[in-house]
Amino acid sequence: MKITHFLLLIALGSGLSCKRKLSPAEVKVNLEKAMANYLKKEQEDLSSTLRFEMVDVDYFEDREFYDCEFKVRLLRDGGKDTTGVIKSKITKDFSKVTKRW
């Protein structure tokens, strides 16, 4: 009887501790959202009227973070635009963005 309870506890513990692995598409969406939020905060500091859209992101999954390269389209008043690249590191929980130069 005690062995059954022990095995049940192990099964429950391992089931609860397992995180679902995100698909590459889900990672990409979450990285783009994290960078968009970061850029919005940066834009507030500059108090400008720039808009941007994420064109694409390439990333490498490291042990503790994602090493990213974003292609971003910057839209200015008057219909002018430009496309650039922003390199960054984003934590695995998508909560912290650090720009790389």
Contact map, one row per residue, 1 for C-alpha under 8 A:
11111000000000000000000000000000000000000000000000000000000000000000000000000000000000000000000000000
11111100000000000000000000000000000000000000000000000000000000000000000000000000000000000000000000000
11111110000000000000000000000000000000000000000000000000000000000000000000000000000000000000000000000
11111111000000000000000000000000000000000000000000000000000000000000000000000000000000000000000000000
11111111100000000000000000000000000000000000000000000000000000000000000000000000000000000000000000000
01111111110000000000000000000000000000000000000000000000000000000000000000000000000000000000000000000
00111111111000000000000000000000000000000000000000000000000000000000000000000000000000000000000000000
00011111111100000000000000000000000000000000000000000000000000000000000000000000000000000000000000000
00001111111110000000000000000000000000000000000000000000000000000000000000000000000000000000000000000
00000111111111000000000000000000000000000000000000000000000000000000000000000000000000000000000000000
00000011111111100000000000000000000000000000000000000000000000000000000000000000000000000000000000000
00000001111111110000000000000000000000000000000000000000000000000000000000000000000000000000000000000
00000000111111111000000000000000000000000000000000000000000000000000000000000000000000000000000000000
00000000011111111100000000000000000000000000000000000000000000000000000000000000000000000000000000000
00000000001111111100000000000000000000000000000000000000000000000000000000000000000000000000000000000
00000000000111111110000000000000000000000000000000000000000000000000000000000000000000000000000000000
00000000000011111110000000000000000000000000000000000000000000000000000000000000000000000000000000000
00000000000001111111000000000000000000000000000000000000000000000000000000000000000000000000000000000
00000000000000011111100000000000000000000000000000000000000000000000000000000000000000000000000000000
00000000000000000111110000000000000000000000000000000000000000000000000000000000000000000000000000000
00000000000000000011111000000000000000000000000000000000000000000000000000000000000000000000000000000
00000000000000000001111111100000000000000000000000000000000000000000000000000000000000000000000000000
00000000000000000000111111100000000000000000000000000000000000000000000000000000000000000000000000000
00000000000000000000011111110000000000000000000000000000000000000000000000000000000000000000000000000
00000000000000000000011111111000000000000000000000000000000000000000000000000000000000000000000000000
00000000000000000000011111111100000000000000000000000000000000000000000000000000000000000000000000000
00000000000000000000011111111110000000000000000000000000000000000000000000000000000000000000000000000
00000000000000000000000111111111000000000000000000000000100000000000000000000000000000000000000000000
00000000000000000000000011111111100000000000000000000000000000000000000000000000000000000000000000000
00000000000000000000000001111111110000000000000000000000000000000000000000000000000000000000010000000
00000000000000000000000000111111111000000000000000000000100000000000000000000000000000000100010000000
00000000000000000000000000011111111100000000000000000100100000000000000000000000000000000000000000000
00000000000000000000000000001111111110000000000000000000000000000000000000000000000000000000000000000
00000000000000000000000000000111111111000000000000000000000000000000000000000000000000000100011110000
00000000000000000000000000000011111111100000000000000000000000000000000000000000000000000000000010000
00000000000000000000000000000001111111110000000000001100000000000000000000000000000000000000000000000
00000000000000000000000000000000111111111000000000000000000000000000000000000000000000000000000000000
00000000000000000000000000000000011111111100000000000000000000000000000000000000000000000000000010000
00000000000000000000000000000000001111111110000000000000000000000000000000000000000000000000000000000
00000000000000000000000000000000000111111111000000000000000000000000000000000000000000000000000000000
00000000000000000000000000000000000011111111100000000000000000000000000000000000000000000000000000000
00000000000000000000000000000000000001111111110000000000000000000000000000000000000000000000000000000
00000000000000000000000000000000000000111111111101000000000000000000000000000000000000000000000000000
00000000000000000000000000000000000000011111111100000000000000000000000000000000000000000000000000000
00000000000000000000000000000000000000001111111000000000000000000000000000000000000000000000000000000
00000000000000000000000000000000000000000111111100000000000000000000000000000000000000000000000000000
00000000000000000000000000000000000000000011111110000000000000000000000000000000000000000000000000000
00000000000000000000000000000000000000000011011111000000000000000000000000000000000000000000000000000
00000000000000000000000000000000000000000000001111100000000000000000000000011000000000000000000000000
00000000000000000000000000000000000000000010000111110000000000000000000001111000000000000000000000000
00000000000000000000000000000000000000000000000011111000000000000000000001110000000000000000000000000
00000000000000000000000000000000000000000000000001111100000000000000000111100000000000000000000000000
00000000000000000000000000000000000100000000000000111110000000000000000111000000000000000000000000000
00000000000000000000000000000001000100000000000000011111100000000000011110000000000000000000000000000
00000000000000000000000000000000000000000000000000001111100000000000011110000000000000000000000000000
00000000000000000000000000000000000000000000000000000111110000000000011100000000000000000000000000000
00000000000000000000000000010011000000000000000000000111111000000001111000000000000000000000000000000
00000000000000000000000000000000000000000000000000000001111100000001110000000000000000000000000000000
00000000000000000000000000000000000000000000000000000000111110000111100000000000000000000000000000000
00000000000000000000000000000000000000000000000000000000011111000111000000000000000000000000000000000
00000000000000000000000000000000000000000000000000000000001111101110000000000000000000000000000000000
00000000000000000000000000000000000000000000000000000000000111111110000000000000000000000000000000000
00000000000000000000000000000000000000000000000000000000000011111000000000000000000000000000000000000
00000000000000000000000000000000000000000000000000000000000001111100000000000000000000000011000000000
00000000000000000000000000000000000000000000000000000000000011111110000000000000000000001111000000000
00000000000000000000000000000000000000000000000000000000001111011111000000000000000000001111000000000
00000000000000000000000000000000000000000000000000000000001111001111100000000000000000111100000000000
00000000000000000000000000000000000000000000000000000000111100000111110000000000000000111100000000000
00000000000000000000000000000000000000000000000000000000111000000011111000000000000011110000000000000
00000000000000000000000000000000000000000000000000000111110000000001111100000000000011100000000000000
00000000000000000000000000000000000000000000000000000111100000000000111110000000001111000000000000000
00000000000000000000000000000000000000000000000000011111000000000000011111000000001111000000000000000
00000000000000000000000000000000000000000000000000011110000000000000001111100000111100000000000000000
00000000000000000000000000000000000000000000000001111000000000000000000111110000111100000000000000000
00000000000000000000000000000000000000000000000001110000000000000000000011111011110000000000000000000
00000000000000000000000000000000000000000000000011100000000000000000000001111111100000000000000000000
00000000000000000000000000000000000000000000000011000000000000000000000000111111000000000000000000000
00000000000000000000000000000000000000000000000000000000000000000000000000011111000000000000000000000
00000000000000000000000000000000000000000000000000000000000000000000000000111111100000000000000000000
00000000000000000000000000000000000000000000000000000000000000000000000000111111110000000000000000000
00000000000000000000000000000000000000000000000000000000000000000000000011110011111000000000000000000
00000000000000000000000000000000000000000000000000000000000000000000000011100001111100000000000000000
00000000000000000000000000000000000000000000000000000000000000000000001111000000111110000000000000000
00000000000000000000000000000000000000000000000000000000000000000000001111000000011111000000000000000
00000000000000000000000000000000000000000000000000000000000000000000111100000000001111100000000000000
00000000000000000000000000000000000000000000000000000000000000000000111100000000000111110000000000110
00000000000000000000000000000000000000000000000000000000000000000011110000000000000011111000000000111
00000000000000000000000000000000000000000000000000000000000000000011100000000000000001111100000011110
00000000000000000000000000000000000000000000000000000000000000001111000000000000000000111110000011110
00000000000000000000000000000010010000000000000000000000000000001111000000000000000000011111011111000
00000000000000000000000000000000000000000000000000000000000000011100000000000000000000001111111110000
00000000000000000000000000000000000000000000000000000000000000011100000000000000000000000111111000000
00000000000000000000000000000000000000000000000000000000000000000000000000000000000000000011111100000
00000000000000000000000000000110010000000000000000000000000000000000000000000000000000000111111110000
00000000000000000000000000000000010000000000000000000000000000000000000000000000000000000111111110000
00000000000000000000000000000000010000000000000000000000000000000000000000000000000000000110111111000
00000000000000000000000000000000011001000000000000000000000000000000000000000000000000011110011111100
00000000000000000000000000000000000000000000000000000000000000000000000000000000000000011100000111110
00000000000000000000000000000000000000000000000000000000000000000000000000000000000001111000000011111
00000000000000000000000000000000000000000000000000000000000000000000000000000000000001111000000001111
00000000000000000000000000000000000000000000000000000000000000000000000000000000000000100000000000111
